[in-house]
Amino acid sequence: MQTPNIKFDLVIIGGGPIGIACALEAEKKNLSYVILEKGCLVNSLYHYPTNMTFFSTSEKLELDNIPFISNNPKPGKREALEYYRRIATSNKINIHLFEKVTSIDTRSDNNHIVQSTKGEYSTNNVVVATGFYDIPNYLGIPGEDLPKVSHYYNDPHYYSTQKTLVVGASNSAVDAALEIYRKGGDVTMVVRKPEIGERVKYWVRPDIINRIKEGSIKVYFESSLNEIKETEVIVNTPEGEVTIENDFVLLLTGYRPNFGFLQDIGIKLSEDGRKIPEYNEATMETNIPGIYLAGVICGGVETHKWFIENSRVHAKMIVDHIGAHKNVSVD
C-alpha cells in the first residue's frame, strides 16, 4: 500500500462508488493514486437504512462493466455493500479508510498539498467525490437537539409501539413511515407540500397514499413542525397549531454537501441559492486547475440531480483529461 508523504498523480477524496470508479480509471492509465475516506468503505451507503432498496436496477449501479448480480430486480443495501467491497478488495484499490481530509493547499505551480488527519499528500490532481449524506438540513427549531430526535433512520424495530413523527415526504421519509408502521409503530407524518413527493419510488408511492387514505398512517399536509418537547410536538397546520403526543422524531428533510469545504478549497459556488460549484461539464475540472468534482456534489443543493447511475461517467472524463494534459507527477 502506498503511504503518506509521497507524491501521487491523483488524490481522490471520498471512498464511495464514484471515488472507486475514479480509482479504477486511474489504474487503467497507470496513474499513482490514493483514495482518502473519512469513514468506512462506501461510508454513506453503509449508513443508509437497513432495508433500503435502490431506485436503480443493478446494472445501472455497476462500475467498469463489472457485473452486479442481484437476487431482485432492484438491489438492496447489503447487496450493494458486498458488490462495492468486492470491487475494492479484488482490484486492490489503494484506499485509506477512517482518514479525513482537513484541507487542500494549492501552490503557485498548481501542486496541491492535501492534509488529512493522518498525513500529508502532494499531488497535481485532486478529485472531490464526497457525496452529500453527512450534513442534514436542519430545521432550526426549539428541541431539535433533544435525544429523541434524529436526522437519520436505520431500522424500524427501534420504533415499534412508539409514537413517531416523521417529517418529510421524500423516499427516505416514506420508507421510514411505512416500515415503522408495519413494525407496530404509531406513525404521524408532517409534509410541507399538499401531497407526497412525485419523486418517491413509483412502487412505494401508491402504498403510502393508501395507508394514509385508510388512516393507518396519519399525516398533516401543508404543515410544518414548530417545536419539539420531551413528550409532545407542536405542528403548524392550515387549521392552526396542533399538539401531538410523541416519543420520537425523525427529521428526514434531506442532506447537503459540505459547501464550506469546497469554499475553503477555493471552488466558486453559484449565488442563486442552488450553490452549484463551478466546473467544466466536459472535463469536471473546477475553477482551480487540477481540482475536479465527481458525483452528487456537482449538483449543489439539488442532490437529486446526480446519483450513481448517471455520474459513473465522471470518472472516465476526469482521468482522460488528466492523461491528455499529462498533468501527472514524475518519480
N, C-alpha and C positions, 0 to 999 in steps of 0.2 A: 504493500500500500504506500502511495505517495504521502509525504509528510509535509507539515507546515514549513515556512521559511525558505521554500524554493520557488522558482518562477514557473508558472503554468501558462499554457496558451489560453486557457479558458477556466474561469471560476464560475460555477453555477450555484446560485443561491436558491435553495428550495429543492427538497427531495421527493416531490410529488410526481405523478405520471409525466407531466411536461418537462420537469427537470431531468427525469430519467431518459426521456426521449432525446433531450439535448445531449446527454452523455453518450447515447448510442450513436448519434450522428457524429459527435466528436471523435469517437473511436474509428469510424469509417474513414475519417480524414487524417488519422494518426496524430491528432492533437492531444497534447497532455492536458488533463483537466482534473478538477475535483468538484464534487457536489458538497456543499455545506448545508446541513439541515438542522434546524434548531430542536427538533423533536425526533420521533422515531421515523422509520421509513414510511413514506406516504402518510405523513403525520395528520394532515387534515382528514383524509379518508378514514384513518384509524378512529378519529373522534366523531365520525358520523354516527347516527343512531344504529343500534344493533341490528334492527330488522330492515334497514334501508334498502330499497330496490332502485336501481338506476333507471332513468328515463330512457337511456340509450340501450340498444342491443349490444351484445358482447363484441361483435366485430367492429363496432364503431369506437370501442374503447381500446382496441389493440394498438400496440406500439410496434413500429418497424415490421409490420406483417407477421408478427409472432402470434400464432393462433391463441385466442382466448376461448376455451371450451367451457360453456356454462350448462348447468342442468336445466335451466329455464330460459325462455326467450330473452328475458331481461335479468341480468345477473344481480346478485346482492352484494352487500359489503364484504362478507367473508370470502366470497369467490374472488372479488377484486383484490383484496389484500394478498391472497395467495398468488394470484397472477402477477402482480407487480413485484412481489417479493422474489418469485422465481426468476423473473427477468433480471432483477438486480443481482441476485446471487449467481445465476448461471453465466451471466456475462461479466462477472467480477467487476461490477461498476465501482469506481473509486468514489465512495461516499463516506463522509464523516458525519455521523449521527450525533444528536444532542450537542451540537456546536452552533451557537447562534452568532450570526454576523452582526456586529455592532456599528461598523462604519466603513465607508469607502472613501479613500483619499485619492483624488485624481491629480497626478503630477503634470507638469508642463509638457512632458514628452508623451502624454497620453498613456503613461503607465499607471495602473490602478493598484493601490495598496488596500487590500481587503483585510480588515481587522475583525477577528472573531473572539469568542470567549476562551479559545484555546490556542490561538496562534495568529500569525500574520502571513498573508499570501500576496505575492506580486504577480501581476498578470496584465496583458494588453487588452483582454476582453472579459467582460462580465455579463452574465445573463441573470436577470432578476425574474424568477418564476415562483414567487412566494404565495400566490393564491390570495384568498380573501377571508378565510374562515376564522381568523384569530381575534378579530376585533368586532364585537357585537354593535349593532345600532342601539345605543342606549336611549331610553325614553326621557330620562332626566326628571323623574317624578319622585315624590316622597315615598320612601320604603323600598326603593329599587335595590337597595343593598342588604335587605333582610335575608337571613339564611334560607328562607323558604322560596326564594326567587332564583331562577336560573335562566340564562340565555342560551343554554344548550339542553338538548334532550337525548337520552340514551336508551333506557329500557322502560317499558310500560309497567312492569311488575312493581316498581318502586312506588307508583301512584295508585295502586289497587285500593279500592274502597275510600279513597281520599277525594275531597272536593278540590279539583284542579282547574285553574283558569288558564286558558291558552290564548295568548294574544298574537294575532296574525292570521293570514289566510293563504299563505304560500304552501308549497309542498311539505316543508318541514312541520308547519303548524297543523296542517290537515292530517298528516301521518300520525303525529303525536296524539291528536284528539281522537282519532279512530282507534288507535292501538290501546290507549288508556281506557277508553270506553269499553273495549272488548275484554279488558282485564278487570273489569268491575269498578272502574273509577267513575266518579260523578263529574262530568266534563261540561264546562261552560267556555264558549269562545267569545272573544271580543274582536270584531272586524271593523276596520276603518271604512271600508268601502261598502256599497249596498249588496254585495254578493261575494261568493267565494271566487278567488282569483282565477282568471281564464288560463293561466299557465300551469295550474295544478294538473298533475298527470291524468291523462284522459280516462284511464281505467279506475282512478280513485275519485275523481270529481263527482260522478253520479252517486257514489257510496256516501260521501259526506253530505251531499244535498239531501239524500233520502233519510239519513239518520237525523238531520236537523228537522226535516219535514215531519217525521214521526215523533219528534220530541225526545229521542234518545240522547241527543247532544243539544244543549241549549246554546243559543247564540244571540249576541247583540250586534246588529249591523249598524253601520254609520255611527259607530261609537268609539270611545277611547277610554283608556284606563287612567284615572286621575290620581289615585293614591293606593298604596298597599299598606295594610296594617297586619298585626300579628295574627288575627283570626278572621279578617274580612278584607274585602277590597271595595273601592268606590269607583263606579263606572259612570262616565258621562254618556247618556243615550239621547236620542231625539226627544224622548219624553221627560228628560231631566235626569238628575243623579239617582243611581241605584246602588244600594249597599248589599253585597253578597257575602255570605259565609264562605270562608276559604281556608284551605290547608297549604296549597302550593300554587305558585305562579310560574308559568313558562312563557317568557318573553321571546317568542320566536319571530322577531321583527327584522331578521336579516343581518348581514355582516358586511364589512367593508375592508378593502385593502389597507395596508399601513401607509397612508399618504405621507405621514411625517417622515418616514424612512426615505421615500422617493424624493421628497423635497430636500432632505438633508444631503442626499447624494448630489442634488443639483438638477434633477429632472423637472421640467416645467409641467404644470398641470393647467388644464383649461379653467377659465374663470367664469364659466357659465353655470356653475353648480354641479356639473357632471364629473368634474375633476379627472378628465381623461388625460393621461400622460401624453407628452409629445413624443411621437416616434414615426419613423418612416414605414409605411404599410408594406413596402416591397422588401424591406430588409429587417424590420423590427428594431433598428438602431434608434436610440433616443437622441435628444439634442446634445448629449455628451458622447463624443466619438468613442467607440469601443464598449459602450454600455447598452445592452439590449433588454427588451422585455419579452416575456413569453407567457401565454396562458391568460387566465381570467383577469389578471392585474391590468391588462391593456384596456379594459372597459371602464375604468374609473368606478363610479358608484353603480354603474349598470352591470352588476355582477351576473346577470342572466345572459349577457351577450356572448361571452366566451366560455367554453367548457371543454372537456377533454376531446370530444369527437371533432370539433372544428378548430381547435388550436394545436393539435398534434403537428400540423404543418409548420408551425413557427420554428420548431427545432431545425428542420432542414433549411429553411430560409435564412436563419441566423448563421448556421455553420457554413453554408455555401458562401455567404457574404464574407465571413471571416477568411475562408480559404481563398476566395477570389482576390482579396486585398492583401493576402499574405501577412495579415496583421497578427503574427504569432511570434512567440519567443524562439530564440536560437540558443541551444545549450553550448 
